[in-house]
Amino acid sequence: MRTLRLLLTGALLLLTACGGEAGLPFSADPLQGCFATSARKPADFRIDKEGGQYFVSFGRDGQWQRDPNALHKASNSEIGRYFRDDAAQIDSALIRMAGGFGIFHFNKGATLKGKASDSDYMALMLIGAGPVYAVKCD
């Protein structure tokens, strides 16, 4: 019995050591993590949650530069401003209140126009809007 307990404790420690969030592409919170404009590219931006607020950081010159303004978790009516006819297909979203950035997570089976078949996300950035992909954080 003691050997089994030691084995289980060792396995748990090993899983904990290998399970650091920074290396995982996905989080339990679909709005947290790293995202890229292509599934095969390194992350373009990262969403972190600190003190109950979400923040976006953009990759510039090999470093993350965090936007000082917290993102706002969008209500259904706010999502409707961006996806007038398809707001019900959006599970959750974060937007910058001053504009210029938003990330939207689709419900399973969403079929709205502009959604990539291999991504459950879309982002709105100063350079435009389009699908983004959850990728591994480096």
N, CA, C and O atoms as CSV, one atom per row, in Angstrom:
chain,resi,resn,atom,element,x,y,z
A,1,MET,N,N,0.822,-1.189,0.000
A,1,MET,CA,C,0.000,0.000,0.000
A,1,MET,C,C,0.866,1.252,0.000
A,1,MET,O,O,0.569,2.228,-0.689
A,2,ARG,N,N,1.941,1.209,0.783
A,2,ARG,CA,C,2.834,2.370,0.850
A,2,ARG,C,C,3.498,2.616,-0.502
A,2,ARG,O,O,3.667,3.766,-0.907
A,3,THR,N,N,3.869,1.562,-1.193
A,3,THR,CA,C,4.487,1.699,-2.507
A,3,THR,C,C,3.520,2.345,-3.485
A,3,THR,O,O,3.912,3.210,-4.269
A,4,LEU,N,N,2.278,1.937,-3.444
A,4,LEU,CA,C,1.263,2.521,-4.326
A,4,LEU,C,C,1.091,4.008,-4.033
A,4,LEU,O,O,0.985,4.821,-4.951
A,5,ARG,N,N,1.066,4.355,-2.758
A,5,ARG,CA,C,0.939,5.761,-2.376
A,5,ARG,C,C,2.137,6.569,-2.880
A,5,ARG,O,O,1.970,7.679,-3.387
A,6,LEU,N,N,3.336,6.017,-2.743
A,6,LEU,CA,C,4.537,6.700,-3.232
A,6,LEU,C,C,4.506,6.864,-4.759
A,6,LEU,O,O,4.884,7.911,-5.284
A,7,LEU,N,N,4.061,5.842,-5.448
A,7,LEU,CA,C,3.955,5.921,-6.903
A,7,LEU,C,C,2.942,6.978,-7.335
A,7,LEU,O,O,3.197,7.745,-8.264
A,8,LEU,N,N,1.802,7.017,-6.665
A,8,LEU,CA,C,0.786,8.014,-6.994
A,8,LEU,C,C,1.286,9.424,-6.700
A,8,LEU,O,O,1.049,10.341,-7.486
A,9,THR,N,N,1.972,9.604,-5.584
A,9,THR,CA,C,2.526,10.916,-5.244
A,9,THR,C,C,3.568,11.324,-6.276
A,9,THR,O,O,3.584,12.475,-6.713
A,10,GLY,N,N,4.431,10.409,-6.669
A,10,GLY,CA,C,5.446,10.707,-7.687
A,10,GLY,C,C,4.820,11.059,-9.021
A,10,GLY,O,O,5.267,11.989,-9.693
A,11,ALA,N,N,3.783,10.320,-9.414
A,11,ALA,CA,C,3.109,10.615,-10.681
A,11,ALA,C,C,2.450,11.988,-10.639
A,11,ALA,O,O,2.478,12.725,-11.624
A,12,LEU,N,N,1.862,12.326,-9.506
A,12,LEU,CA,C,1.228,13.635,-9.359
A,12,LEU,C,C,2.267,14.748,-9.449
A,12,LEU,O,O,2.032,15.761,-10.106
A,13,LEU,N,N,3.406,14.570,-8.798
A,13,LEU,CA,C,4.474,15.569,-8.872
A,13,LEU,C,C,4.994,15.717,-10.294
A,13,LEU,O,O,5.251,16.832,-10.748
A,14,LEU,N,N,5.149,14.612,-10.992
A,14,LEU,CA,C,5.612,14.650,-12.375
A,14,LEU,C,C,4.621,15.380,-13.268
A,14,LEU,O,O,5.022,16.191,-14.103
A,15,LEU,N,N,3.345,15.104,-13.105
A,15,LEU,CA,C,2.325,15.787,-13.897
A,15,LEU,C,C,2.296,17.278,-13.593
A,15,LEU,O,O,2.123,18.094,-14.498
A,16,THR,N,N,2.464,17.633,-12.333
A,16,THR,CA,C,2.479,19.037,-11.946
A,16,THR,C,C,3.683,19.739,-12.552
A,16,THR,O,O,3.557,20.862,-13.042
A,17,ALA,N,N,4.833,19.111,-12.531
A,17,ALA,CA,C,6.046,19.716,-13.081
A,17,ALA,C,C,5.944,19.896,-14.583
A,17,ALA,O,O,6.482,20.863,-15.123
A,18,CYS,N,N,5.275,19.000,-15.259
A,18,CYS,CA,C,5.149,19.079,-16.708
A,18,CYS,C,C,3.986,19.953,-17.144
A,18,CYS,O,O,3.843,20.239,-18.332
A,19,GLY,N,N,3.162,20.377,-16.213
A,19,GLY,CA,C,1.938,21.069,-16.579
A,19,GLY,C,C,1.974,22.564,-16.415
A,19,GLY,O,O,0.928,23.164,-16.171
A,20,GLY,N,N,3.130,23.203,-16.538
A,20,GLY,CA,C,3.180,24.653,-16.416
A,20,GLY,C,C,2.332,25.330,-17.465
A,20,GLY,O,O,2.404,24.958,-18.636
A,21,GLU,N,N,1.528,26.316,-17.088
A,21,GLU,CA,C,0.607,26.974,-18.007
A,21,GLU,C,C,1.302,27.703,-19.142
A,21,GLU,O,O,0.748,27.815,-20.235
A,22,ALA,N,N,2.519,28.204,-18.896
A,22,ALA,CA,C,3.200,28.992,-19.923
A,22,ALA,C,C,3.471,28.179,-21.171
A,22,ALA,O,O,3.549,28.747,-22.260
A,23,GLY,N,N,3.619,26.861,-21.048
A,23,GLY,CA,C,3.924,26.057,-22.219
A,23,GLY,C,C,2.710,25.450,-22.884
A,23,GLY,O,O,2.841,24.846,-23.948
A,24,LEU,N,N,1.556,25.582,-22.308
A,24,LEU,CA,C,0.370,24.959,-22.860
A,24,LEU,C,C,-0.312,25.878,-23.855
A,24,LEU,O,O,-0.378,27.087,-23.637
A,25,PRO,N,N,-0.824,25.316,-24.954
A,25,PRO,CA,C,-1.497,26.163,-25.923
A,25,PRO,C,C,-2.893,26.576,-25.494
A,25,PRO,O,O,-3.423,27.560,-26.010
A,26,PHE,N,N,-3.500,25.860,-24.573
A,26,PHE,CA,C,-4.882,26.138,-24.226
A,26,PHE,C,C,-5.034,26.254,-22.713
A,26,PHE,O,O,-4.312,25.603,-21.957
A,27,SER,N,N,-5.954,27.066,-22.289
A,27,SER,CA,C,-6.249,27.272,-20.886
A,27,SER,C,C,-7.679,26.822,-20.641
A,27,SER,O,O,-8.462,26.693,-21.582
A,28,ALA,N,N,-8.022,26.582,-19.380
A,28,ALA,CA,C,-9.413,26.252,-19.050
A,28,ALA,C,C,-10.316,27.437,-19.396
A,28,ALA,O,O,-11.489,27.249,-19.719
A,29,ASP,N,N,-9.779,28.645,-19.331
A,29,ASP,CA,C,-10.488,29.856,-19.735
A,29,ASP,C,C,-10.175,30.080,-21.211
A,29,ASP,O,O,-9.028,30.376,-21.548
A,30,PRO,N,N,-11.153,29.948,-22.098
A,30,PRO,CA,C,-10.862,30.051,-23.528
A,30,PRO,C,C,-10.346,31.418,-23.972
A,30,PRO,O,O,-9.833,31.550,-25.083
A,31,LEU,N,N,-10.474,32.429,-23.123
A,31,LEU,CA,C,-10.003,33.762,-23.494
A,31,LEU,C,C,-8.577,34.038,-23.028
A,31,LEU,O,O,-8.031,35.102,-23.318
A,32,GLN,N,N,-7.971,33.100,-22.314
A,32,GLN,CA,C,-6.594,33.261,-21.872
A,32,GLN,C,C,-5.681,32.410,-22.731
A,32,GLN,O,O,-6.061,31.328,-23.180
A,33,GLY,N,N,-4.472,32.905,-22.957
A,33,GLY,CA,C,-3.483,32.136,-23.685
A,33,GLY,C,C,-2.838,32.964,-24.777
A,33,GLY,O,O,-2.946,34.189,-24.804
A,34,CYS,N,N,-2.167,32.269,-25.673
A,34,CYS,CA,C,-1.467,32.916,-26.782
A,34,CYS,C,C,-2.204,32.635,-28.079
A,34,CYS,O,O,-2.787,31.567,-28.264
A,35,PHE,N,N,-2.166,33.620,-28.978
A,35,PHE,CA,C,-2.914,33.541,-30.226
A,35,PHE,C,C,-2.070,34.060,-31.380
A,35,PHE,O,O,-1.249,34.961,-31.211
A,36,ALA,N,N,-2.282,33.480,-32.552
A,36,ALA,CA,C,-1.561,33.887,-33.753
A,36,ALA,C,C,-2.526,33.973,-34.920
A,36,ALA,O,O,-3.598,33.368,-34.898
A,37,THR,N,N,-2.143,34.721,-35.933
A,37,THR,CA,C,-2.990,34.865,-37.120
A,37,THR,C,C,-2.907,33.654,-38.036
A,37,THR,O,O,-3.648,33.569,-39.016
A,38,SER,N,N,-2.023,32.721,-37.735
A,38,SER,CA,C,-1.915,31.462,-38.462
A,38,SER,C,C,-1.593,30.366,-37.459
A,38,SER,O,O,-0.857,30.591,-36.498
A,39,ALA,N,N,-2.141,29.185,-37.683
A,39,ALA,CA,C,-1.919,28.077,-36.751
A,39,ALA,C,C,-0.459,27.658,-36.707
A,39,ALA,O,O,-0.032,27.015,-35.748
A,40,ARG,N,N,0.309,28.007,-37.722
A,40,ARG,CA,C,1.711,27.582,-37.805
A,40,ARG,C,C,2.700,28.701,-37.479
A,40,ARG,O,O,3.905,28.536,-37.672
A,41,LYS,N,N,2.205,29.833,-36.988
A,41,LYS,CA,C,3.066,30.962,-36.638
A,41,LYS,C,C,3.256,31.032,-35.128
A,41,LYS,O,O,2.446,30.503,-34.367
A,42,PRO,N,N,4.341,31.693,-34.697
A,42,PRO,CA,C,4.446,31.957,-33.257
A,42,PRO,C,C,3.370,32.947,-32.829
A,42,PRO,O,O,2.764,33.616,-33.666
A,43,ALA,N,N,3.141,33.035,-31.557
A,43,ALA,CA,C,2.082,33.896,-31.018
A,43,ALA,C,C,2.298,35.361,-31.386
A,43,ALA,O,O,3.410,35.883,-31.302
A,44,ASP,N,N,1.209,36.011,-31.796
A,44,ASP,CA,C,1.211,37.446,-32.081
A,44,ASP,C,C,0.801,38.247,-30.848
A,44,ASP,O,O,1.282,39.358,-30.625
A,45,PHE,N,N,-0.096,37.663,-30.053
A,45,PHE,CA,C,-0.525,38.332,-28.828
A,45,PHE,C,C,-0.897,37.301,-27.776
A,45,PHE,O,O,-1.139,36.130,-28.070
A,46,ARG,N,N,-0.932,37.775,-26.553
A,46,ARG,CA,C,-1.198,36.913,-25.410
A,46,ARG,C,C,-2.229,37.599,-24.520
A,46,ARG,O,O,-2.178,38.814,-24.329
A,47,ILE,N,N,-3.158,36.826,-23.980
A,47,ILE,CA,C,-4.161,37.324,-23.041
A,47,ILE,C,C,-3.876,36.697,-21.682
A,47,ILE,O,O,-3.835,35.475,-21.542
A,48,ASP,N,N,-3.682,37.555,-20.687
A,48,ASP,CA,C,-3.454,37.117,-19.313
A,48,ASP,C,C,-4.544,37.692,-18.426
A,48,ASP,O,O,-5.178,38.693,-18.761
A,49,LYS,N,N,-4.749,37.047,-17.297
A,49,LYS,CA,C,-5.709,37.546,-16.322
A,49,LYS,C,C,-4.959,37.802,-15.026
A,49,LYS,O,O,-4.276,36.927,-14.494
A,50,GLU,N,N,-5.104,39.019,-14.534
A,50,GLU,CA,C,-4.427,39.404,-13.305
A,50,GLU,C,C,-5.379,40.223,-12.451
A,50,GLU,O,O,-5.953,41.207,-12.916
A,51,GLY,N,N,-5.541,39.820,-11.221
A,51,GLY,CA,C,-6.435,40.540,-10.323
A,51,GLY,C,C,-7.858,40.616,-10.840
A,51,GLY,O,O,-8.548,41.612,-10.621
A,52,GLY,N,N,-8.305,39.570,-11.526
A,52,GLY,CA,C,-9.668,39.540,-12.048
A,52,GLY,C,C,-9.865,40.314,-13.340
A,52,GLY,O,O,-10.982,40.375,-13.853
A,53,GLN,N,N,-8.793,40.914,-13.884
A,53,GLN,CA,C,-8.898,41.668,-15.129
A,53,GLN,C,C,-8.030,41.025,-16.201
A,53,GLN,O,O,-6.980,40.450,-15.918
A,54,TYR,N,N,-8.503,41.140,-17.443
A,54,TYR,CA,C,-7.762,40.611,-18.579
A,54,TYR,C,C,-6.906,41.714,-19.197
A,54,TYR,O,O,-7.304,42.878,-19.244
A,55,PHE,N,N,-5.712,41.320,-19.673
A,55,PHE,CA,C,-4.811,42.237,-20.345
A,55,PHE,C,C,-4.266,41.566,-21.595
A,55,PHE,O,O,-4.080,40.350,-21.627
A,56,VAL,N,N,-4.013,42.360,-22.618
A,56,VAL,CA,C,-3.410,41.852,-23.844
A,56,VAL,C,C,-1.972,42.347,-23.912
A,56,VAL,O,O,-1.678,43.496,-23.584
A,57,SER,N,N,-1.085,41.460,-24.342
A,57,SER,CA,C,0.308,41.798,-24.599
A,57,SER,C,C,0.594,41.421,-26.041
A,57,SER,O,O,0.150,40.376,-26.517
A,58,PHE,N,N,1.335,42.273,-26.731
A,58,PHE,CA,C,1.693,42.012,-28.118
A,58,PHE,C,C,3.174,41.684,-28.204
A,58,PHE,O,O,3.989,42.295,-27.512
A,59,GLY,N,N,3.527,40.722,-29.050
A,59,GLY,CA,C,4.913,40.360,-29.253
A,59,GLY,C,C,5.597,41.383,-30.151
A,59,GLY,O,O,5.204,41.574,-31.301
A,60,ARG,N,N,6.633,42.043,-29.611
A,60,ARG,CA,C,7.400,43.030,-30.381
A,60,ARG,C,C,8.869,42.840,-30.067
A,60,ARG,O,O,9.276,42.857,-28.905
A,61,ASP,N,N,9.656,42.659,-31.107
A,61,ASP,CA,C,11.108,42.514,-30.962
A,61,ASP,C,C,11.486,41.424,-29.960
A,61,ASP,O,O,12.402,41.595,-29.156
A,62,GLY,N,N,10.771,40.311,-30.020
A,62,GLY,CA,C,11.077,39.176,-29.159
A,62,GLY,C,C,10.645,39.315,-27.714
A,62,GLY,O,O,10.994,38.474,-26.886
A,63,GLN,N,N,9.889,40.362,-27.390
A,63,GLN,CA,C,9.415,40.555,-26.026
A,63,GLN,C,C,7.925,40.852,-26.028
A,63,GLN,O,O,7.375,41.335,-27.018
A,64,TRP,N,N,7.280,40.556,-24.905
A,64,TRP,CA,C,5.868,40.871,-24.755
A,64,TRP,C,C,5.740,42.283,-24.210
A,64,TRP,O,O,6.354,42.635,-23.202
A,65,GLN,N,N,4.934,43.086,-24.892
A,65,GLN,CA,C,4.648,44.440,-24.426
A,65,GLN,C,C,3.166,44.509,-24.080
A,65,GLN,O,O,2.301,44.405,-24.949
A,66,ARG,N,N,2.898,44.687,-22.801
A,66,ARG,CA,C,1.528,44.647,-22.290
A,66,ARG,C,C,0.850,46.000,-22.447
A,66,ARG,O,O,1.406,47.041,-22.095
A,67,ASP,N,N,-0.355,45.960,-22.979
A,67,ASP,CA,C,-1.184,47.158,-23.051
A,67,ASP,C,C,-1.637,47.462,-21.625
A,67,ASP,O,O,-2.162,46.575,-20.953
A,68,PRO,N,N,-1.447,48.688,-21.148
A,68,PRO,CA,C,-1.791,48.999,-19.758
A,68,PRO,C,C,-3.293,49.020,-19.472
A,68,PRO,O,O,-3.702,48.945,-18.314
A,69,ASN,N,N,-4.106,49.121,-20.508
A,69,ASN,CA,C,-5.555,49.186,-20.317
A,69,ASN,C,C,-6.149,47.782,-20.256
A,69,ASN,O,O,-5.925,46.958,-21.143
A,70,ALA,N,N,-6.907,47.529,-19.198
A,70,ALA,CA,C,-7.559,46.225,-19.054
A,70,ALA,C,C,-8.600,46.043,-20.152
A,70,ALA,O,O,-9.206,47.005,-20.625
A,71,LEU,N,N,-8.792,44.793,-20.543
A,71,LEU,CA,C,-9.851,44.453,-21.495
A,71,LEU,C,C,-11.152,44.271,-20.726
A,71,LEU,O,O,-11.154,43.944,-19.539
A,72,HIS,N,N,-12.235,44.485,-21.417
A,72,HIS,CA,C,-13.574,44.401,-20.836
A,72,HIS,C,C,-14.251,43.145,-21.360
A,72,HIS,O,O,-14.268,42.903,-22.568
A,73,LYS,N,N,-14.814,42.337,-20.452
A,73,LYS,CA,C,-15.580,41.161,-20.878
A,73,LYS,C,C,-16.904,41.664,-21.455
A,73,LYS,O,O,-17.720,42.250,-20.743
A,74,ALA,N,N,-17.101,41.432,-22.729
A,74,ALA,CA,C,-18.239,41.994,-23.452
A,74,ALA,C,C,-19.550,41.313,-23.078
A,74,ALA,O,O,-19.605,40.099,-22.881
A,75,SER,N,N,-20.593,42.112,-22.985
A,75,SER,CA,C,-21.947,41.601,-22.762
A,75,SER,C,C,-22.507,41.132,-24.106
A,75,SER,O,O,-21.913,41.389,-25.153
A,76,ASN,N,N,-23.636,40.452,-24.075
A,76,ASN,CA,C,-24.271,39.994,-25.314
A,76,ASN,C,C,-24.626,41.166,-26.229
A,76,ASN,O,O,-24.473,41.071,-27.447
A,77,SER,N,N,-25.094,42.260,-25.654
A,77,SER,CA,C,-25.450,43.405,-26.492
A,77,SER,C,C,-24.201,44.038,-27.107
A,77,SER,O,O,-24.250,44.518,-28.240
A,78,GLU,N,N,-23.099,44.043,-26.386
A,78,GLU,CA,C,-21.850,44.562,-26.958
A,78,GLU,C,C,-21.334,43.665,-28.066
A,78,GLU,O,O,-20.842,44.152,-29.084
A,79,ILE,N,N,-21.442,42.359,-27.879
A,79,ILE,CA,C,-21.050,41.418,-28.942
A,79,ILE,C,C,-21.909,41.662,-30.173
A,79,ILE,O,O,-21.419,41.571,-31.298
A,80,GLY,N,N,-23.186,41.970,-29.971
A,80,GLY,CA,C,-24.107,42.245,-31.071
A,80,GLY,C,C,-23.687,43.431,-31.922
A,80,GLY,O,O,-24.047,43.491,-33.097
A,81,ARG,N,N,-22.947,44.362,-31.375
A,81,ARG,CA,C,-22.436,45.490,-32.170
A,81,ARG,C,C,-21.430,45.034,-33.212
A,81,ARG,O,O,-21.321,45.628,-34.285
A,82,TYR,N,N,-20.694,43.974,-32.890
A,82,TYR,CA,C,-19.678,43.460,-33.812
A,82,TYR,C,C,-20.232,42.380,-34.738
A,82,TYR,O,O,-19.825,42.277,-35.895
A,83,PHE,N,N,-21.159,41.581,-34.222
A,83,PHE,CA,C,-21.743,40.474,-34.984
A,83,PHE,C,C,-23.261,40.613,-34.919
A,83,PHE,O,O,-23.939,39.859,-34.221
A,84,ARG,N,N,-23.770,41.571,-35.645
A,84,ARG,CA,C,-25.184,41.930,-35.571
A,84,ARG,C,C,-26.125,40.735,-35.720
A,84,ARG,O,O,-27.020,40.547,-34.897
A,85,ASP,N,N,-25.932,39.934,-36.753
A,85,ASP,CA,C,-26.847,38.818,-37.014
A,85,ASP,C,C,-26.407,37.501,-36.383
A,85,ASP,O,O,-27.165,36.532,-36.368
A,86,ASP,N,N,-25.181,37.467,-35.863
A,86,ASP,CA,C,-24.626,36.198,-35.390
A,86,ASP,C,C,-24.159,36.225,-33.939
A,86,ASP,O,O,-23.396,35.347,-33.535
A,87,ALA,N,N,-24.583,37.186,-33.156
A,87,ALA,CA,C,-24.110,37.331,-31.776
A,87,ALA,C,C,-24.363,36.073,-30.949
A,87,ALA,O,O,-23.578,35.770,-30.051
A,88,ALA,N,N,-25.415,35.346,-31.222
A,88,ALA,CA,C,-25.732,34.132,-30.464
A,88,ALA,C,C,-24.689,33.035,-30.687
A,88,ALA,O,O,-24.630,32.076,-29.918
A,89,GLN,N,N,-23.869,33.165,-31.731
A,89,GLN,CA,C,-22.841,32.165,-32.024
A,89,GLN,C,C,-21.527,32.454,-31.289
A,89,GLN,O,O,-20.582,31.670,-31.378
A,90,ILE,N,N,-21.468,33.571,-30.569
A,90,ILE,CA,C,-20.265,33.948,-29.832
A,90,ILE,C,C,-20.438,33.549,-28.373
A,90,ILE,O,O,-21.386,33.977,-27.715
A,91,ASP,N,N,-19.535,32.743,-27.878
A,91,ASP,CA,C,-19.569,32.267,-26.496
A,91,ASP,C,C,-19.133,33.362,-25.525
A,91,ASP,O,O,-19.803,33.612,-24.523
A,92,SER,N,N,-18.016,34.009,-25.821
A,92,SER,CA,C,-17.488,35.049,-24.941
A,92,SER,C,C,-16.544,35.939,-25.730
A,92,SER,O,O,-16.035,35.553,-26.782
A,93,ALA,N,N,-16.318,37.138,-25.205
A,93,ALA,CA,C,-15.460,38.092,-25.907
A,93,ALA,C,C,-14.826,39.061,-24.928
A,93,ALA,O,O,-15.377,39.366,-23.870
A,94,LEU,N,N,-13.657,39.532,-25.311
A,94,LEU,CA,C,-12.970,40.598,-24.597
A,94,LEU,C,C,-12.743,41.727,-25.575
A,94,LEU,O,O,-12.327,41.493,-26.709
A,95,ILE,N,N,-13.011,42.956,-25.147
A,95,ILE,CA,C,-12.798,44.106,-26.018
A,95,ILE,C,C,-12.065,45.198,-25.242
A,95,ILE,O,O,-12.168,45.308,-24.020
A,96,ARG,N,N,-11.327,45.991,-25.996
A,96,ARG,CA,C,-10.708,47.176,-25.407
A,96,ARG,C,C,-11.725,48.288,-25.533
A,96,ARG,O,O,-12.187,48.588,-26.634
A,97,MET,N,N,-12.077,48.899,-24.421
A,97,MET,CA,C,-13.137,49.916,-24.424
A,97,MET,C,C,-12.806,51.094,-25.332
A,97,MET,O,O,-13.711,51.695,-25.911
A,98,ALA,N,N,-11.533,51.432,-25.466
A,98,ALA,CA,C,-11.134,52.537,-26.340
A,98,ALA,C,C,-11.141,52.122,-27.809
A,98,ALA,O,O,-10.921,52.958,-28.685
A,99,GLY,N,N,-11.392,50.847,-28.087
A,99,GLY,CA,C,-11.418,50.346,-29.460
A,99,GLY,C,C,-10.066,49.805,-29.883
A,99,GLY,O,O,-9.085,49.879,-29.143
A,100,GLY,N,N,-10.038,49.259,-31.089
A,100,GLY,CA,C,-8.791,48.786,-31.658
A,100,GLY,C,C,-8.404,47.356,-31.352
A,100,GLY,O,O,-7.450,46.846,-31.940
A,101,PHE,N,N,-9.121,46.681,-30.438
A,101,PHE,CA,C,-8.806,45.285,-30.157
A,101,PHE,C,C,-10.018,44.586,-29.572
A,101,PHE,O,O,-10.761,45.146,-28.767
A,102,GLY,N,N,-10.193,43.341,-30.004
A,102,GLY,CA,C,-11.212,42.468,-29.440
A,102,GLY,C,C,-10.885,41.033,-29.802
A,102,GLY,O,O,-10.346,40.776,-30.879
A,103,ILE,N,N,-11.195,40.110,-28.937
A,103,ILE,CA,C,-11.059,38.690,-29.250
A,103,ILE,C,C,-12.393,38.029,-28.928
A,103,ILE,O,O,-13.000,38.296,-27.891
A,104,PHE,N,N,-12.836,37.168,-29.826
A,104,PHE,CA,C,-14.152,36.554,-29.740
A,104,PHE,C,C,-13.997,35.045,-29.821
A,104,PHE,O,O,-13.317,34.534,-30.710
A,105,HIS,N,N,-14.625,34.333,-28.896
A,105,HIS,CA,C,-14.598,32.870,-28.875
A,105,HIS,C,C,-15.970,32.363,-29.309
A,105,HIS,O,O,-16.990,32.752,-28.740
A,106,PHE,N,N,-15.989,31.497,-30.314
A,106,PHE,CA,C,-17.235,30.978,-30.869
A,106,PHE,C,C,-17.783,29.813,-30.063
A,106,PHE,O,O,-17.034,29.081,-29.416
A,107,ASN,N,N,-19.086,29.653,-30.110
A,107,ASN,CA,C,-19.734,28.451,-29.587
A,107,ASN,C,C,-19.357,27.274,-30.476
A,107,ASN,O,O,-19.007,27.455,-31.642
A,108,LYS,N,N,-19.429,26.075,-29.923
A,108,LYS,CA,C,-19.216,24.863,-30.729
A,108,LYS,C,C,-20.237,24.842,-31.857
A,108,LYS,O,O,-21.417,25.117,-31.638
A,109,GLY,N,N,-19.786,24.516,-33.061
A,109,GLY,CA,C,-20.680,24.420,-34.205
A,109,GLY,C,C,-21.042,25.743,-34.851
A,109,GLY,O,O,-21.906,25.781,-35.726
A,110,ALA,N,N,-20.402,26.826,-34.441
A,110,ALA,CA,C,-20.693,28.140,-35.040
A,110,ALA,C,C,-20.375,28.118,-36.535
A,110,ALA,O,O,-19.403,27.503,-36.973
A,111,THR,N,N,-21.214,28.801,-37.297
A,111,THR,CA,C,-21.070,28.782,-38.759
A,111,THR,C,C,-21.063,30.171,-39.375
A,111,THR,O,O,-21.288,30.308,-40.578
A,112,LEU,N,N,-20.813,31.192,-38.589
A,112,LEU,CA,C,-20.936,32.532,-39.134
A,112,LEU,C,C,-19.899,32.834,-40.207
A,112,LEU,O,O,-18.833,32.220,-40.258
A,113,LYS,N,N,-20.231,33.776,-41.045
A,113,LYS,CA,C,-19.384,34.173,-42.171
A,113,LYS,C,C,-18.049,34.707,-41.648
A,113,LYS,O,O,-18.017,35.468,-40.681
A,114,GLY,N,N,-16.970,34.311,-42.279
A,114,GLY,CA,C,-15.643,34.761,-41.899
A,114,GLY,C,C,-14.957,33.871,-40.882
A,114,GLY,O,O,-13.777,34.068,-40.591
A,115,LYS,N,N,-15.677,32.886,-40.328
A,115,LYS,CA,C,-15.076,31.971,-39.358
A,115,LYS,C,C,-14.246,30.933,-40.100
A,115,LYS,O,O,-14.724,30.313,-41.050
A,116,ALA,N,N,-13.008,30.745,-39.669
A,116,ALA,CA,C,-12.168,29.687,-40.236
A,116,ALA,C,C,-12.657,28.346,-39.708
A,116,ALA,O,O,-13.005,28.227,-38.534
A,117,SER,N,N,-12.684,27.347,-40.564
A,117,SER,CA,C,-13.185,26.037,-40.148
A,117,SER,C,C,-12.299,25.379,-39.096
A,117,SER,O,O,-12.759,24.492,-38.376
A,118,ASP,N,N,-11.032,25.796,-38.993
A,118,ASP,CA,C,-10.116,25.169,-38.052
A,118,ASP,C,C,-9.779,26.063,-36.846
A,118,ASP,O,O,-8.789,25.819,-36.156
A,119,SER,N,N,-10.592,27.086,-36.591
A,119,SER,CA,C,-10.355,27.958,-35.450
A,119,SER,C,C,-11.668,28.321,-34.778
A,119,SER,O,O,-12.693,28.493,-35.437
A,120,ASP,N,N,-11.623,28.432,-33.463
A,120,ASP,CA,C,-12.795,28.832,-32.685
A,120,ASP,C,C,-12.704,30.276,-32.227
A,120,ASP,O,O,-13.423,30.688,-31.317
A,121,TYR,N,N,-11.812,31.059,-32.861
A,121,TYR,CA,C,-11.571,32.440,-32.454
A,121,TYR,C,C,-11.548,33.387,-33.639
A,121,TYR,O,O,-11.245,33.009,-34.771
A,122,MET,N,N,-11.876,34.623,-33.335
A,122,MET,CA,C,-11.713,35.709,-34.279
A,122,MET,C,C,-11.229,36.905,-33.473
A,122,MET,O,O,-11.637,37.106,-32.329
A,123,ALA,N,N,-10.351,37.698,-34.085
A,123,ALA,CA,C,-9.852,38.882,-33.393
A,123,ALA,C,C,-10.083,40.103,-34.256
A,123,ALA,O,O,-10.109,40.033,-35.484
A,124,LEU,N,N,-10.246,41.208,-33.586
A,124,LEU,CA,C,-10.343,42.523,-34.209
A,124,LEU,C,C,-9.128,43.300,-33.719
A,124,LEU,O,O,-8.959,43.522,-32.520
A,125,MET,N,N,-8.287,43.708,-34.662
A,125,MET,CA,C,-7.102,44.487,-34.316
A,125,MET,C,C,-7.036,45.691,-35.247
A,125,MET,O,O,-7.795,45.784,-36.211
A,126,LEU,N,N,-6.145,46.589,-34.956
A,126,LEU,CA,C,-6.012,47.784,-35.789
A,126,LEU,C,C,-5.766,47.434,-37.248
A,126,LEU,O,O,-6.178,48.177,-38.139
A,127,ILE,N,N,-5.098,46.307,-37.505
A,127,ILE,CA,C,-4.783,45.920,-38.882
A,127,ILE,C,C,-5.944,45.228,-39.587
A,127,ILE,O,O,-5.857,44.963,-40.786
A,128,GLY,N,N,-7.017,44.933,-38.880
A,128,GLY,CA,C,-8.174,44.288,-39.495
A,128,GLY,C,C,-8.775,43.239,-38.580
A,128,GLY,O,O,-8.431,43.144,-37.402
A,129,ALA,N,N,-9.671,42.463,-39.140
A,129,ALA,CA,C,-10.336,41.413,-38.377
A,129,ALA,C,C,-10.192,40.096,-39.116
A,129,ALA,O,O,-10.122,40.073,-40.345
A,130,GLY,N,N,-10.149,39.018,-38.385
A,130,GLY,CA,C,-10.067,37.707,-39.003
A,130,GLY,C,C,-9.841,36.632,-37.970
A,130,GLY,O,O,-9.760,36.903,-36.772
A,131,PRO,N,N,-9.738,35.397,-38.452
A,131,PRO,CA,C,-9.549,34.278,-37.538
A,131,PRO,C,C,-8.180,34.340,-36.874
A,131,PRO,O,O,-7.204,34.787,-37.476
A,132,VAL,N,N,-8.123,33.892,-35.643
A,132,VAL,CA,C,-6.867,33.697,-34.933
A,132,VAL,C,C,-6.904,32.301,-34.325
A,132,VAL,O,O,-7.966,31.693,-34.194
A,133,TYR,N,N,-5.723,31.805,-33.957
A,133,TYR,CA,C,-5.574,30.439,-33.502
A,133,TYR,C,C,-4.897,30.417,-32.136
A,133,TYR,O,O,-3.933,31.143,-31.896
A,134,ALA,N,N,-5.410,29.580,-31.251
A,134,ALA,CA,C,-4.748,29.362,-29.973
A,134,ALA,C,C,-3.466,28.592,-30.275
A,134,ALA,O,O,-3.507,27.533,-30.901
A,135,VAL,N,N,-2.327,29.127,-29.830
A,135,VAL,CA,C,-1.032,28.509,-30.082
A,135,VAL,C,C,-0.265,28.395,-28.777
A,135,VAL,O,O,-0.647,28.979,-27.762
A,136,LYS,N,N,0.813,27.644,-28.816
A,136,LYS,CA,C,1.659,27.471,-27.638
A,136,LYS,C,C,2.347,28.789,-27.308
A,136,LYS,O,O,2.848,29.484,-28.192
A,137,CYS,N,N,2.361,29.115,-26.029
A,137,CYS,CA,C,3.085,30.294,-25.559
A,137,CYS,C,C,4.549,29.918,-25.414
A,137,CYS,O,O,4.882,28.912,-24.788
A,138,ASP,N,N,5.406,30.719,-25.987
A,138,ASP,CA,C,6.857,30.464,-25.879
A,138,ASP,C,C,7.484,31.307,-24.808
A,138,ASP,O,O,8.691,31.221,-24.582
